Amino acid sequence: MASHPTKFVLCLKNKGYEASLEPLKIYRLLADRGAEKHKLVRVVDESGEDYLFPASYFKPIELPAPIRRAIRAAI
């Protein structure tokens, strides 16, 4: 079974979600095709749970391989 790479996004703003998101923090992105159709993304927020947020609040980022491996080992 092929594993799916863990994807990450950088939070650019948190208006209306101040308790859930921190600007300039990296969040784990979870695949959700239904959300994408509505211009939303599913991320694991400050509560440790995954929720939907506006996609415009985030920018996808590519992390170096050693950091990706360390994060995968930690989660």
Secondary structure, 3 states (H helix, E strand, C coil): CCCCCCEEEEECCCCCCCCCCCCCCEEEEECCHHHHHCCEEEEECCCCCEEEEEHHHEEEECCCHHHHHHHHHHC
